[in-house]
Amino acid sequence: MIIIKEFIVGADIGGTWIRVSLCTSDLKEENIITKVAQTPKDNEFSISNTVISLITQLLIENNIDKEQVLGIGLASAGPLDAETGEVFNNANLGFKEIPLKKPIQERFPGVPIYLINDGNASVLGVHYFEASDDEKDNLVYITVSTGIGGGVICNGHLLLGKDGNAAEIGHGIVNRQSNFQCNCGAYGCWEVYSSATGVKNLALDAIKTTKLSSKILMYMIDNDESKITAKEIFQAKRGGDKFSKSVIEQCIFYIKVGVGLVNNYYDCTSIYFGGAMMKDHDLILPPVIEQFNTDPVLFTINHPPKIKVTKFLDAIGVMGALTLVKYKLEGNPIIP
Ligand SMILES: [Zn+2]
């Protein structure tokens, strides 16, 4: 038996949860151990403190010394500055500037720390753990959750951009005349229609004027519109609620628009979807797949991509953070 004495660490920092994983340096899926905590918003250092504490717990519980850690990968909701190691202007993390790399580096001196945005991390995770050989060189990951984010591998290279924020696909504007304002300040971004926040807002906007029956939805929320979230709307649709069905149809239409734009820009072989809203992928993706298999021309000029769901769901971000460390350490040409 070979005993591996070297480890890598990954962290995925989201608006609601922080996940930290430890794995042997061979990065075998069965060797990943994970801890999860709620994202604290007390002050700008509380996120890095939580990451440090989860890493420390994992090391202590598994009898591992700091010296055995080859590298730490940090995947965070962006936008971020890969140079300074800070997150800035994030609508969900609570502070204008959040230092991540520096405080963690102070606790783990000498250990290389790599920072990447969560969409870019996730596409690396799909690349290593899930994609088939023919998909790897032109691969896109799209997360549909509170917002919409993405990561793109094109011609075998991860696209990072000047600050590390390439592929902010959720803020592509899909409706110039829109009355819906996005968290970013613009109107009509893709994520104001197709994210979980978007589905909720579409419903709140339409419920006052709808002629479709929303009886099932209203029963589920005790007639209290403030209780509507995407989750209830998908549940109500499953129960036959006509209003919820029409809201989801709008969301799906804009997913087709978004997928078409992504395919026009990146000419990808496959798109993998993930994120919390993909718990309902059986209601969302079949019509999108059908559209791109049979009649893609209204949405994309390029050959259509294959459309899939990541089997790792919520874990793909932290798996991507681990992959980032592996690829950096081995000098993999996918990432500079
Ligand atoms: Zn936006």
Residues whose N, C-alpha, C, O or C-beta is under 5 A from the ligand:
A	BS01	ZN	G170 H171 C182 C184 A186 C189
